[in-house]
């Protein structure tokens, strides 16, 4: 199984809502990532978890709150988002987080629209 | 900082060959990846170069010159399904940084 799954596929939320994005992998990978991708732009790293601990936070606003409940799951909790946060949110995983990111496997993404 | 440059768009005919160039200036280097991304889908891994030279994998080949900060992805025998965005990405000890991507359009 070389699949990273993400739910939901699409999400529309208001600026006062609270929602969560979910990501799951069963490849035994110990590093998991959240990326944000705007249209026609490359993915931008948001967070890195290594062995279920937050290793990297790329100065992401606190309205985005990551959580790694176990080695297979990664969540991104959203609260009080702005319309400019509308984007494709990609989850990825790799075997380890060392000497760079290694080969990452990406999920299909959640298309988020903030109204 | 990271600076990764690649052309914005390329067009080629079915059956032809296309070469996508990528130049990079990064703080640290542990390898270079090429990913393919179809519209609205996740990036999928194509190739990884850590040493200078050519890596061949079926219709796709990738080349790296670390001294020149240069890589290319060569797509041979183009098929319509190869129409996609191709992302060059460089990894250092810290993270994977992506170029803006090259949109390749394959015409019949």
Interface residues (C-beta under 8 A of the other chain):
Chain A: X4 X40 X41 X42 X43 X44 X45 X48 X56 X58 X88 X90 X99 X100 X101 X102 X103 X104 X105 X106 X107 X108 X109 X111
Chain B: X28 X30 X31 X33 X35 X40 X41 X42 X43 X44 X45 X48 X87 X89 X91 X92 X93 X94 X95 X96 X97 X98 X99 X100 X101
